[in-house]
Amino acid sequence: SSPNQWRNRALTDNFEPGSTFKIFLAATALEEGLVFPQENFYCENGVYKIGRRTIHDVHKYENLTFEEIIKFSSNIGAVKICERVNAKTFYNYIRNFGFGEKTGIDLTMESPGAVRPYQGWKEIEKSNMAFGQGISVTAIQLINALSAIANGGYLMRPYIVKEIVNKKGE
C-alpha cells in the first residue's frame, strides 16, 4: 500500500465539524448563564445578514427555543446564541474542550487541528464557528470533546490500551 494509506485518518485528517460543533457553543452559553433552555430566539425566517455576508438555514424558522435551535440545527439560531458569548470566552471554551491541540492519545502522527486566536476573529468568523465552520478538528478531538460533555465536563486523555494483565493479575 502507499504511504497515503498508512495514516490513521481519525488522528491525522482535519475537517470543519459543521453542525456537530453547535453542542460546544450550547455548552458554553449554558455554562456562562447566557441562555436558558426554553428561551425563544427569532431566527429571521431563514436569512440573517452579518455585515456583507448572509447566513442561511435549510428551513425557514421564525422563532425557536434554545433547545429547538439545537434539535433542528439552526445556523441562525446558533449565531444568535453566539452573539451573546464574548469571543475570548468562546475561544477559551473551545480550547478547554481540547480543540487546537493534540489529545495525547498513545499513537503517532496526531494533528492538533486549527483554532485561530480570538484576537483576529471578525464578526463573521466568530458567527461561522457557532455552526462549525472556520475551525479545523480531527475525529479523535471531536469524539473526545463530546465524551467530555457525557462525562460531566471532564476532558480525558484517550488511550488505546489501559493495561495488559496476565492470568495472575500482574
Salt bridges, closest charged atoms under 4 A:
ASP13 OD1 - ARG7 NE 2.74
ASP13 OD2 - ARG9 NH1 3.05
GLU39 OE2 - ARG84 NH2 2.58
GLU44 OE2 - LYS80 NZ 2.60
GLU101 OE1 - ARG95 NH2 3.23
GLU125 OE2 - ARG116 NH1 2.85
